[in-house]
Amino acid sequence: MIAESARRIRENALDMGELQGQGYIAQALGVADVLAVMYSDQLRFRPEDPEWEDRDRFLLSIGHYAIALYAALAEAGVIDADELQTYAADDSRLPMSAMASYTPGVEISGGSLGHGLGVAVGMALGLRHRGNPARVYNLLSDGELDEGSTWEAALAASHHGLDSLIAIVDVNALQADGPTVDVLRTEPIQAKWESFGWNAVRVDGNDVDALVAALDGLREHRGSPSVLICDTRVGRGVPFLETREKAHFMRVEPHEWQLARDHLQEAGA
């Protein structure tokens, strides 16, 4: 079940976070359902061959979400689950911010926001030129909508009619400097993407069934790129983290890690 996969992704993220005592835990818990749907139901890939030429490309534009991606890659069998215990350690293949040169299954290096969609556009154009039908997915954050480069890439994708490209926006309404609405208001997000020529759909990003239905529909769309706008809740599945202030980079007390796991188990989240 996809929901079970999402729960294991959350548990793996908590295990990694405990190694450091802090990190981007809230985002990982919030986006776990999206990643579970992608790796369990949507992406075409070969776990034993991450460089398979005909694979769908999944680009993590938001490099600091790496803890969530590593958990998903372990769940998908791309990396060994035991390797998660090396997270953010010296000489680990799992740095705190995702690096394509280090980690199997990581397509681009993250860091400064606003670059992922431009890279995704270039990949989609290159695949089209080579006659490769693989799809390109780019996971970005609502905070990246503050970046002008994101909208330049959106214009280019629409101009070239890149219907093999699907952007996924994690709208958790939180940025490093505070609530998104206070930093730079981005709503109405769906209308803005549509005005740039994109096929746009908005769903509850913590509803697995809604995510599957929406992504199934977007795969069938032709003539323009598509974007799935996912409203997620930071800290999803752990009530005392869902309501914690300053959740962008979160410190979790030593005794709280097991409490968080207990909540996930009880809720089946």
C-alpha positions in Angstrom: 0.0 0.0 0.0 1.2 3.5 -0.8 0.1 4.8 2.6 2.4 2.2 4.2 5.2 3.3 2.0 4.6 6.9 3.1 4.7 5.9 6.8 8.0 4.1 6.3 9.4 7.2 4.5 8.5 9.3 7.5 10.0 6.8 9.9 13.2 6.6 7.9 13.4 10.4 7.9 13.0 10.5 11.6 15.7 7.9 12.1 18.1 10.1 10.0 17.1 13.3 11.7 17.8 11.7 15.1 21.4 11.2 14.0 21.8 15.0 13.8 19.2 16.0 16.4 17.8 18.5 14.0 17.2 19.2 10.4 14.5 19.6 7.7 12.2 17.1 9.4 9.0 19.0 9.1 9.3 19.2 5.3 10.1 15.5 5.1 7.0 14.5 7.1 4.9 16.8 5.0 6.1 15.6 1.5 6.2 11.9 2.3 2.9 11.1 0.7 4.0 12.8 -2.6 7.2 10.8 -2.7 5.5 7.6 -1.8 3.1 8.0 -4.7 5.9 8.9 -7.1 8.1 6.0 -6.3 5.4 3.4 -5.7 3.0 4.3 -8.5 4.2 6.9 -11.0 7.9 6.8 -11.9 9.4 4.4 -14.4 12.8 3.4 -13.1 15.0 0.4 -12.3 16.2 0.3 -8.7 19.2 -1.8 -9.7 20.2 0.6 -12.5 19.7 4.2 -11.5 21.3 5.4 -14.7 18.9 3.5 -17.0 18.5 5.6 -20.1 14.8 5.3 -20.4 14.0 6.1 -16.8 11.7 8.9 -15.8 13.7 11.7 -14.3 12.7 13.0 -10.8 14.5 16.2 -10.0 14.7 17.5 -6.4 15.0 21.2 -6.9 14.8 21.8 -3.2 18.1 20.2 -2.1 17.4 20.6 1.6 14.5 18.1 1.2 17.3 15.4 0.7 16.4 13.7 3.9 13.0 12.9 2.5 14.4 11.8 -0.9 16.9 9.5 0.7 14.1 7.9 2.7 12.1 7.4 -0.5 15.1 6.0 -2.4 15.6 3.5 0.4 12.0 2.5 0.3 12.2 2.1 -3.5 15.3 -0.1 -3.3 17.6 2.3 -5.0 19.9 2.6 -2.0 20.3 0.2 0.9 18.2 1.2 4.0 21.2 0.5 6.2 23.1 3.4 4.4 20.6 5.8 5.9 22.5 5.5 9.1 25.4 7.4 7.5 23.2 10.5 6.8 25.2 13.8 6.9 28.3 12.0 8.2 31.8 12.6 6.9 32.4 10.7 3.6 28.7 9.7 3.4 27.0 9.4 0.0 24.0 11.1 1.8 24.9 14.7 2.4 22.4 17.1 4.1 21.7 18.8 0.8 21.3 16.5 -2.2 24.3 16.1 -4.6 23.9 14.2 -7.9 27.6 13.3 -7.9 27.3 11.4 -4.6 24.0 9.6 -4.4 22.4 7.0 -6.8 19.0 8.2 -7.9 19.7 11.9 -7.3 19.4 13.6 -10.7 20.6 17.1 -9.8 22.5 18.8 -7.0 20.4 21.0 -4.8 21.3 24.2 -2.9 20.4 27.6 -4.1 16.7 27.6 -5.0 15.2 28.4 -8.4 17.4 26.3 -10.6 15.5 23.0 -10.7 12.8 23.9 -13.2 15.3 25.3 -15.7 17.3 22.1 -15.6 14.1 20.1 -16.0 13.2 22.1 -19.1 16.6 21.4 -20.6 16.3 17.7 -19.8 12.8 17.5 -21.3 14.0 19.3 -24.5 17.1 16.9 -24.7 14.9 13.8 -24.3 12.5 15.0 -27.0 15.4 15.7 -29.3 16.7 12.1 -28.8 13.2 10.6 -29.2 13.2 9.3 -25.7 9.6 9.3 -24.2 10.8 9.5 -20.6 9.0 12.0 -18.4 10.7 14.7 -16.3 9.2 15.5 -12.9 10.5 18.4 -10.9 9.7 18.8 -7.2 9.9 22.4 -6.0 8.7 24.4 -3.1 6.3 27.3 -2.8 9.3 29.3 -1.6 10.9 28.8 -5.0 8.0 30.7 -6.6 9.8 33.8 -5.2 12.6 33.2 -7.7 12.3 34.9 -11.1 14.3 32.0 -12.7 11.4 29.7 -11.9 9.0 31.8 -14.0 11.5 32.1 -16.8 11.7 28.4 -17.0 7.9 28.1 -16.8 7.6 30.4 -19.8 10.2 28.3 -21.8 8.4 25.1 -21.0 5.1 26.5 -22.2 6.7 28.0 -25.3 8.1 24.6 -26.3 5.0 22.6 -25.4 6.8 20.3 -23.1 4.0 17.9 -22.2 6.6 15.4 -20.9 7.3 17.8 -18.0 5.4 17.8 -14.8 6.2 20.2 -12.0 5.2 19.4 -8.5 5.0 22.3 -6.0 5.0 21.5 -2.3 2.9 24.3 -0.8 3.5 24.0 2.9 3.2 27.8 3.4 6.5 28.1 5.2 9.9 29.5 4.3 13.2 30.0 6.2 12.2 33.6 7.1 8.6 32.8 8.1 5.2 32.1 6.6 5.2 32.4 2.8 2.3 34.8 2.9 4.4 37.2 5.0 7.7 36.8 3.0 6.2 37.2 -0.5 2.6 36.5 -1.3 2.4 33.9 -4.1 -1.4 33.2 -4.3 -3.3 32.7 -6.5 -0.8 30.0 -7.4 -2.9 27.9 -9.7 -4.1 30.9 -11.7 -0.5 32.1 -12.1 0.7 28.8 -13.6 -2.3 28.7 -15.9 -1.5 32.3 -17.1 2.0 31.0 -18.1 0.4 28.4 -20.3 0.5 25.4 -17.9 -2.1 22.8 -17.2 -2.5 23.2 -13.5 -4.2 21.0 -10.9 -4.3 21.6 -7.1 -4.8 18.8 -4.5 -4.4 17.9 -0.9 -0.8 16.8 -0.9 -1.3 14.5 2.0 -4.2 12.6 0.4 -2.7 9.6 -1.4 -5.8 8.8 -3.5 -6.1 12.4 -4.7 -2.4 12.5 -5.6 -2.7 9.3 -7.7 -5.8 10.4 -9.5 -4.3 13.8 -10.3 -1.0 12.4 -11.5 -2.7 9.8 -13.6 -4.6 12.6 -15.3 -1.6 14.8 -15.8 0.3 11.9 -17.6 -2.5 11.9 -20.2 -2.4 15.6 -20.9 -0.9 16.7 -24.2 0.1 20.0 -25.7 1.5 21.8 -22.6 3.5 21.2 -19.5 1.6 20.4 -16.3 1.9 21.4 -12.7 0.5 19.6 -9.6 0.1 22.0 -6.7 0.2 20.1 -3.5 -1.0 21.6 -0.2 0.9 19.8 2.5 1.2 20.2 6.3 4.7 20.5 7.8 5.3 17.8 10.4 2.4 15.7 9.0 1.6 12.7 11.2 3.2 14.1 14.4 0.9 16.5 16.1 3.4 18.2 18.3 5.6 18.9 15.3 2.8 20.1 13.1 2.2 23.0 15.4 5.8 23.8 16.3 7.0 27.3 15.5 10.2 27.9 13.6 9.7 24.6 11.8 11.8 25.3 8.7 15.0 23.9 10.2 13.7 22.1 13.3 15.5 21.0 16.5 13.9 18.0 18.1 14.7 17.1 21.7 16.3 13.7 22.4 13.2 12.3 24.1 10.9 13.5 21.3 12.1 11.2 18.5 10.5 8.1 19.9 7.4 10.0 20.7 7.2 11.0 17.0 7.6 7.4 15.9 4.8 6.4 18.3 2.5 9.0 16.8 3.1 7.6 13.3 2.5 4.1 14.4 -0.7 5.0 16.3 -2.1 7.0 13.4 -0.8 4.8 10.6 0.4 8.0 9.0 
